[in-house]
């Protein structure tokens, strides 16, 4: 039986500047094993922001609502 593997979304490298206190808190989350990396912490924050602010138009932004 062959499993169909889903393709991972293509990632894009970007550079951002954040306040030092944000980075300190991200490192605390990593130390507490809440997130595995800075990149993942920022992806989670952005995803949650988009869901909170644009829930009605997520499909337009390339996301699909959970049913």
Gaussian input, Z-matrix of N, CA and C with variables (Angstrom, degrees):
# hf/3-21g

backbone

0 1
 N
 C     1     B1
 C     2     B2     1     A1
 N     3     B3     2     A2     1     D1
 C     4     B4     3     A3     2     D2
 C     5     B5     4     A4     3     D3
 N     6     B6     5     A5     4     D4
 C     7     B7     6     A6     5     D5
 C     8     B8     7     A7     6     D6
 N     9     B9     8     A8     7     D7
 C    10    B10     9     A9     8     D8
 C    11    B11    10    A10     9     D9
 N    12    B12    11    A11    10    D10
 C    13    B13    12    A12    11    D11
 C    14    B14    13    A13    12    D12
 N    15    B15    14    A14    13    D13
 C    16    B16    15    A15    14    D14
 C    17    B17    16    A16    15    D15
 N    18    B18    17    A17    16    D16
 C    19    B19    18    A18    17    D17
 C    20    B20    19    A19    18    D18
 N    21    B21    20    A20    19    D19
 C    22    B22    21    A21    20    D20
 C    23    B23    22    A22    21    D21
 N    24    B24    23    A23    22    D22
 C    25    B25    24    A24    23    D23
 C    26    B26    25    A25    24    D24
 N    27    B27    26    A26    25    D25
 C    28    B28    27    A27    26    D26
 C    29    B29    28    A28    27    D27
 N    30    B30    29    A29    28    D28
 C    31    B31    30    A30    29    D29
 C    32    B32    31    A31    30    D30
 N    33    B33    32    A32    31    D31
 C    34    B34    33    A33    32    D32
 C    35    B35    34    A34    33    D33
 N    36    B36    35    A35    34    D34
 C    37    B37    36    A36    35    D35
 C    38    B38    37    A37    36    D36
 N    39    B39    38    A38    37    D37
 C    40    B40    39    A39    38    D38
 C    41    B41    40    A40    39    D39
 N    42    B42    41    A41    40    D40
 C    43    B43    42    A42    41    D41
 C    44    B44    43    A43    42    D42
 N    45    B45    44    A44    43    D43
 C    46    B46    45    A45    44    D44
 C    47    B47    46    A46    45    D45
 N    48    B48    47    A47    46    D46
 C    49    B49    48    A48    47    D47
 C    50    B50    49    A49    48    D48
 N    51    B51    50    A50    49    D49
 C    52    B52    51    A51    50    D50
 C    53    B53    52    A52    51    D51
 N    54    B54    53    A53    52    D52
 C    55    B55    54    A54    53    D53
 C    56    B56    55    A55    54    D54
 N    57    B57    56    A56    55    D55
 C    58    B58    57    A57    56    D56
 C    59    B59    58    A58    57    D57
 N    60    B60    59    A59    58    D58
 C    61    B61    60    A60    59    D59
 C    62    B62    61    A61    60    D60
 N    63    B63    62    A62    61    D61
 C    64    B64    63    A63    62    D62
 C    65    B65    64    A64    63    D63
 N    66    B66    65    A65    64    D64
 C    67    B67    66    A66    65    D65
 C    68    B68    67    A67    66    D66
 N    69    B69    68    A68    67    D67
 C    70    B70    69    A69    68    D68
 C    71    B71    70    A70    69    D69
 N    72    B72    71    A71    70    D70
 C    73    B73    72    A72    71    D71
 C    74    B74    73    A73    72    D72
 N    75    B75    74    A74    73    D73
 C    76    B76    75    A75    74    D74
 C    77    B77    76    A76    75    D75
 N    78    B78    77    A77    76    D76
 C    79    B79    78    A78    77    D77
 C    80    B80    79    A79    78    D78
 N    81    B81    80    A80    79    D79
 C    82    B82    81    A81    80    D80
 C    83    B83    82    A82    81    D81
 N    84    B84    83    A83    82    D82
 C    85    B85    84    A84    83    D83
 C    86    B86    85    A85    84    D84
 N    87    B87    86    A86    85    D85
 C    88    B88    87    A87    86    D86
 C    89    B89    88    A88    87    D87
 N    90    B90    89    A89    88    D88
 C    91    B91    90    A90    89    D89
 C    92    B92    91    A91    90    D90
 N    93    B93    92    A92    91    D91
 C    94    B94    93    A93    92    D92
 C    95    B95    94    A94    93    D93
 N    96    B96    95    A95    94    D94
 C    97    B97    96    A96    95    D95
 C    98    B98    97    A97    96    D96
 N    99    B99    98    A98    97    D97
 C   100   B100    99    A99    98    D98
 C   101   B101   100   A100    99    D99
 N   102   B102   101   A101   100   D100
 C   103   B103   102   A102   101   D101
 C   104   B104   103   A103   102   D102
 N   105   B105   104   A104   103   D103
 C   106   B106   105   A105   104   D104
 C   107   B107   106   A106   105   D105
 N   108   B108   107   A107   106   D106
 C   109   B109   108   A108   107   D107
 C   110   B110   109   A109   108   D108
 N   111   B111   110   A110   109   D109
 C   112   B112   111   A111   110   D110
 C   113   B113   112   A112   111   D111
 N   114   B114   113   A113   112   D112
 C   115   B115   114   A114   113   D113
 C   116   B116   115   A115   114   D114
 N   117   B117   116   A116   115   D115
 C   118   B118   117   A117   116   D116
 C   119   B119   118   A118   117   D117
 N   120   B120   119   A119   118   D118
 C   121   B121   120   A120   119   D119
 C   122   B122   121   A121   120   D120
 N   123   B123   122   A122   121   D121
 C   124   B124   123   A123   122   D122
 C   125   B125   124   A124   123   D123
 N   126   B126   125   A125   124   D124
 C   127   B127   126   A126   125   D125
 C   128   B128   127   A127   126   D126
 N   129   B129   128   A128   127   D127
 C   130   B130   129   A129   128   D128
 C   131   B131   130   A130   129   D129
 N   132   B132   131   A131   130   D130
 C   133   B133   132   A132   131   D131
 C   134   B134   133   A133   132   D132
 N   135   B135   134   A134   133   D133
 C   136   B136   135   A135   134   D134
 C   137   B137   136   A136   135   D135
 N   138   B138   137   A137   136   D136
 C   139   B139   138   A138   137   D137
 C   140   B140   139   A139   138   D138
 N   141   B141   140   A140   139   D139
 C   142   B142   141   A141   140   D140
 C   143   B143   142   A142   141   D141
 N   144   B144   143   A143   142   D142
 C   145   B145   144   A144   143   D143
 C   146   B146   145   A145   144   D144
 N   147   B147   146   A146   145   D145
 C   148   B148   147   A147   146   D146
 C   149   B149   148   A148   147   D147
 N   150   B150   149   A149   148   D148
 C   151   B151   150   A150   149   D149
 C   152   B152   151   A151   150   D150
 N   153   B153   152   A152   151   D151
 C   154   B154   153   A153   152   D152
 C   155   B155   154   A154   153   D153
 N   156   B156   155   A155   154   D154
 C   157   B157   156   A156   155   D155
 C   158   B158   157   A157   156   D156
 N   159   B159   158   A158   157   D157
 C   160   B160   159   A159   158   D158
 C   161   B161   160   A160   159   D159
 N   162   B162   161   A161   160   D160
 C   163   B163   162   A162   161   D161
 C   164   B164   163   A163   162   D162
 N   165   B165   164   A164   163   D163
 C   166   B166   165   A165   164   D164
 C   167   B167   166   A166   165   D165
 N   168   B168   167   A167   166   D166
 C   169   B169   168   A168   167   D167
 C   170   B170   169   A169   168   D168
 N   171   B171   170   A170   169   D169
 C   172   B172   171   A171   170   D170
 C   173   B173   172   A172   171   D171
 N   174   B174   173   A173   172   D172
 C   175   B175   174   A174   173   D173
 C   176   B176   175   A175   174   D174
 N   177   B177   176   A176   175   D175
 C   178   B178   177   A177   176   D176
 C   179   B179   178   A178   177   D177
 N   180   B180   179   A179   178   D178
 C   181   B181   180   A180   179   D179
 C   182   B182   181   A181   180   D180
 N   183   B183   182   A182   181   D181
 C   184   B184   183   A183   182   D182
 C   185   B185   184   A184   183   D183
 N   186   B186   185   A185   184   D184
 C   187   B187   186   A186   185   D185
 C   188   B188   187   A187   186   D186
 N   189   B189   188   A188   187   D187
 C   190   B190   189   A189   188   D188
 C   191   B191   190   A190   189   D189
 N   192   B192   191   A191   190   D190
 C   193   B193   192   A192   191   D191
 C   194   B194   193   A193   192   D192
 N   195   B195   194   A194   193   D193
 C   196   B196   195   A195   194   D194
 C   197   B197   196   A196   195   D195
 N   198   B198   197   A197   196   D196
 C   199   B199   198   A198   197   D197
 C   200   B200   199   A199   198   D198

   B1=1.4512
   B2=1.5265
   B3=1.3120
   B4=1.4517
   B5=1.5191
   B6=1.3267
   B7=1.4533
   B8=1.5166
   B9=1.3167
   B10=1.4579
   B11=1.5285
   B12=1.3329
   B13=1.4572
   B14=1.5187
   B15=1.3274
   B16=1.4531
   B17=1.5216
   B18=1.3123
   B19=1.4538
   B20=1.5145
   B21=1.3256
   B22=1.4555
   B23=1.5251
   B24=1.3408
   B25=1.4610
   B26=1.5347
   B27=1.3031
   B28=1.4580
   B29=1.5261
   B30=1.3061
   B31=1.4567
   B32=1.5214
   B33=1.3263
   B34=1.4477
   B35=1.5202
   B36=1.3144
   B37=1.4577
   B38=1.5172
   B39=1.3311
   B40=1.4601
   B41=1.5235
   B42=1.2970
   B43=1.4618
   B44=1.5159
   B45=1.3267
   B46=1.4649
   B47=1.5209
   B48=1.3073
   B49=1.4563
   B50=1.5196
   B51=1.3118
   B52=1.4623
   B53=1.5268
   B54=1.3186
   B55=1.4628
   B56=1.5327
   B57=1.3028
   B58=1.4688
   B59=1.5278
   B60=1.3249
   B61=1.4654
   B62=1.5319
   B63=1.3326
   B64=1.4652
   B65=1.5197
   B66=1.3307
   B67=1.4610
   B68=1.5250
   B69=1.3217
   B70=1.4693
   B71=1.5252
   B72=1.3139
   B73=1.4675
   B74=1.5246
   B75=1.3120
   B76=1.4669
   B77=1.5254
   B78=1.3372
   B79=1.4608
   B80=1.5300
   B81=1.3318
   B82=1.4658
   B83=1.5299
   B84=1.3352
   B85=1.4702
   B86=1.5241
   B87=1.3269
   B88=1.4648
   B89=1.5294
   B90=1.3310
   B91=1.4671
   B92=1.5280
   B93=1.3440
   B94=1.4654
   B95=1.5323
   B96=1.3514
   B97=1.4631
   B98=1.5330
   B99=1.3321
   B100=1.4627
   B101=1.5231
   B102=1.3220
   B103=1.4682
   B104=1.5204
   B105=1.3442
   B106=1.4608
   B107=1.5280
   B108=1.3481
   B109=1.4624
   B110=1.5241
   B111=1.3387
   B112=1.4675
   B113=1.5267
   B114=1.3273
   B115=1.4630
   B116=1.5211
   B117=1.3195
   B118=1.4621
   B119=1.5264
   B120=1.3132
   B121=1.4721
   B122=1.5256
   B123=1.3171
   B124=1.4590
   B125=1.5231
   B126=1.3393
   B127=1.4675
   B128=1.5337
   B129=1.3251
   B130=1.4714
   B131=1.5218
   B132=1.3275
   B133=1.4649
   B134=1.5272
   B135=1.3180
   B136=1.4635
   B137=1.5237
   B138=1.3295
   B139=1.4692
   B140=1.5311
   B141=1.3308
   B142=1.4644
   B143=1.5230
   B144=1.3340
   B145=1.4570
   B146=1.5273
   B147=1.3305
   B148=1.4599
   B149=1.5213
   B150=1.3300
   B151=1.4627
   B152=1.5212
   B153=1.3347
   B154=1.4695
   B155=1.5241
   B156=1.3142
   B157=1.4587
   B158=1.5242
   B159=1.3222
   B160=1.4638
   B161=1.5176
   B162=1.3094
   B163=1.4573
   B164=1.5173
   B165=1.3122
   B166=1.4605
   B167=1.5209
   B168=1.3239
   B169=1.4628
   B170=1.5266
   B171=1.3215
   B172=1.4654
   B173=1.5236
   B174=1.3206
   B175=1.4656
   B176=1.5203
   B177=1.3225
   B178=1.4617
   B179=1.5213
   B180=1.3231
   B181=1.4613
   B182=1.5232
   B183=1.3198
   B184=1.4681
   B185=1.5090
   B186=1.3162
   B187=1.4603
   B188=1.5164
   B189=1.3065
   B190=1.4603
   B191=1.5039
   B192=1.3205
   B193=1.4580
   B194=1.5182
   B195=1.3414
   B196=1.4713
   B197=1.5130
   B198=1.3314
   B199=1.4668
   B200=1.4908
   A1=108.31
   A2=117.04
   A3=121.94
   A4=109.77
   A5=115.20
   A6=119.70
   A7=109.14
   A8=115.52
   A9=120.48
   A10=106.60
   A11=114.92
   A12=119.47
   A13=109.83
   A14=115.18
   A15=120.09
   A16=108.52
   A17=115.75
   A18=120.27
   A19=108.86
   A20=115.95
   A21=119.52
   A22=108.45
   A23=116.19
   A24=117.84
   A25=109.96
   A26=115.80
   A27=121.09
   A28=108.87
   A29=116.50
   A30=121.78
   A31=109.98
   A32=115.73
   A33=122.67
   A34=107.64
   A35=117.21
   A36=120.80
   A37=109.82
   A38=115.73
   A39=120.83
   A40=108.03
   A41=116.12
   A42=121.67
   A43=107.24
   A44=116.09
   A45=119.67
   A46=108.87
   A47=115.54
   A48=121.93
   A49=107.33
   A50=115.77
   A51=120.52
   A52=108.36
   A53=116.60
   A54=119.19
   A55=110.88
   A56=115.58
   A57=121.95
   A58=111.78
   A59=117.28
   A60=120.54
   A61=110.92
   A62=118.21
   A63=120.68
   A64=110.05
   A65=115.38
   A66=119.77
   A67=110.90
   A68=117.24
   A69=120.15
   A70=110.56
   A71=115.81
   A72=119.42
   A73=111.89
   A74=117.37
   A75=119.71
   A76=109.53
   A77=117.42
   A78=120.26
   A79=111.95
   A80=117.34
   A81=120.10
   A82=110.17
   A83=116.78
   A84=120.48
   A85=111.04
   A86=116.44
   A87=120.92
   A88=109.86
   A89=117.28
   A90=121.12
   A91=111.84
   A92=116.18
   A93=121.30
   A94=111.61
   A95=116.42
   A96=123.40
   A97=112.40
   A98=115.59
   A99=121.02
   A100=109.66
   A101=116.33
   A102=122.48
   A103=107.72
   A104=117.24
   A105=118.91
   A106=114.78
   A107=117.09
   A108=119.20
   A109=110.63
   A110=114.82
   A111=119.48
   A112=110.46
   A113=115.79
   A114=119.23
   A115=111.36
   A116=116.25
   A117=119.46
   A118=110.89
   A119=118.23
   A120=120.85
   A121=110.58
   A122=116.66
   A123=120.52
   A124=110.50
   A125=118.31
   A126=120.64
   A127=110.75
   A128=116.41
   A129=120.67
   A130=110.09
   A131=116.98
   A132=120.97
   A133=111.02
   A134=116.96
   A135=120.59
   A136=110.94
   A137=116.79
   A138=120.45
   A139=110.57
   A140=117.42
   A141=120.07
   A142=111.33
   A143=117.21
   A144=120.36
   A145=110.21
   A146=116.76
   A147=120.06
   A148=111.20
   A149=117.59
   A150=120.14
   A151=111.46
   A152=117.10
   A153=120.38
   A154=112.15
   A155=116.63
   A156=120.65
   A157=114.22
   A158=116.56
   A159=119.52
   A160=112.50
   A161=117.43
   A162=121.32
   A163=112.83
   A164=117.70
   A165=121.23
   A166=112.57
   A167=118.08
   A168=119.97
   A169=112.12
   A170=117.07
   A171=119.86
   A172=112.51
   A173=116.81
   A174=118.53
   A175=110.52
   A176=117.27
   A177=120.69
   A178=111.25
   A179=116.64
   A180=121.31
   A181=111.96
   A182=117.50
   A183=120.71
   A184=113.80
   A185=118.11
   A186=122.27
   A187=107.96
   A188=115.14
   A189=120.22
   A190=108.46
   A191=115.92
   A192=121.03
   A193=109.81
   A194=114.42
   A195=119.38
   A196=107.09
   A197=115.80
   A198=119.35
   A199=111.33
   D1=124.12
   D2=-177.76
   D3=-95.61
   D4=129.74
   D5=176.83
   D6=-90.07
   D7=141.42
   D8=175.54
   D9=-91.23
   D10=119.99
   D11=179.85
   D12=-88.76
   D13=136.57
   D14=176.00
   D15=-79.54
   D16=141.01
   D17=175.97
   D18=-75.50
   D19=138.30
   D20=174.20
   D21=-74.96
   D22=145.74
   D23=177.88
   D24=-62.13
   D25=142.78
   D26=177.99
   D27=-67.54
   D28=132.83
   D29=179.23
   D30=-97.50
   D31=148.83
   D32=177.68
   D33=-122.47
   D34=131.38
   D35=175.85
   D36=-79.24
   D37=130.94
   D38=174.08
   D39=-133.30
   D40=160.62
   D41=175.56
   D42=-115.03
   D43=129.98
   D44=177.39
   D45=-128.92
   D46=157.25
   D47=173.76
   D48=-113.04
   D49=127.14
   D50=178.34
   D51=-128.30
   D52=155.47
   D53=176.97
   D54=-60.83
   D55=147.54
   D56=-178.82
   D57=-54.46
   D58=-38.44
   D59=-178.27
   D60=-64.01
   D61=-33.54
   D62=176.49
   D63=-63.30
   D64=-45.63
   D65=-179.96
   D66=-63.11
   D67=-40.71
   D68=177.49
   D69=-59.38
   D70=-43.30
   D71=-178.63
   D72=-70.52
   D73=-35.46
   D74=174.95
   D75=-61.58
   D76=-42.75
   D77=178.53
   D78=-64.14
   D79=-33.39
   D80=174.80
   D81=-63.80
   D82=-41.59
   D83=178.04
   D84=-63.26
   D85=-38.35
   D86=177.36
   D87=-65.71
   D88=-45.71
   D89=178.97
   D90=-60.73
   D91=-34.40
   D92=179.73
   D93=-82.60
   D94=0.07
   D95=179.66
   D96=62.30
   D97=31.78
   D98=175.97
   D99=-84.67
   D100=-36.83
   D101=174.34
   D102=-131.26
   D103=149.94
   D104=-177.87
   D105=-83.32
   D106=-20.11
   D107=-174.78
   D108=-160.11
   D109=166.97
   D110=175.47
   D111=-62.49
   D112=-42.77
   D113=-179.26
   D114=-58.25
   D115=-45.72
   D116=-179.08
   D117=-66.75
   D118=-37.52
   D119=177.90
   D120=-60.96
   D121=-42.61
   D122=-179.58
   D123=-70.87
   D124=-38.62
   D125=176.51
   D126=-61.22
   D127=-43.15
   D128=179.14
   D129=-62.10
   D130=-46.55
   D131=-179.11
   D132=-61.22
   D133=-43.19
   D134=-179.80
   D135=-67.25
   D136=-42.97
   D137=178.97
   D138=-61.32
   D139=-44.00
   D140=-179.97
   D141=-66.96
   D142=-37.84
   D143=176.83
   D144=-61.29
   D145=-47.92
   D146=-179.67
   D147=-61.52
   D148=-40.62
   D149=178.95
   D150=-65.38
   D151=-41.37
   D152=-179.28
   D153=-69.75
   D154=-44.18
   D155=-173.54
   D156=-85.22
   D157=-30.29
   D158=-171.81
   D159=-128.04
   D160=32.57
   D161=-176.02
   D162=-51.94
   D163=-39.91
   D164=-176.85
   D165=-73.02
   D166=-20.68
   D167=-175.51
   D168=-119.24
   D169=22.44
   D170=-178.67
   D171=-59.36
   D172=-35.42
   D173=179.48
   D174=-63.23
   D175=-35.36
   D176=177.42
   D177=-66.63
   D178=-28.41
   D179=-179.82
   D180=-87.56
   D181=2.33
   D182=178.25
   D183=93.95
   D184=9.22
   D185=177.77
   D186=-109.53
   D187=155.66
   D188=176.27
   D189=-115.64
   D190=136.11
   D191=-179.95
   D192=-67.34
   D193=146.72
   D194=172.10
   D195=-80.17
   D196=136.83
   D197=-179.55
   D198=-103.23

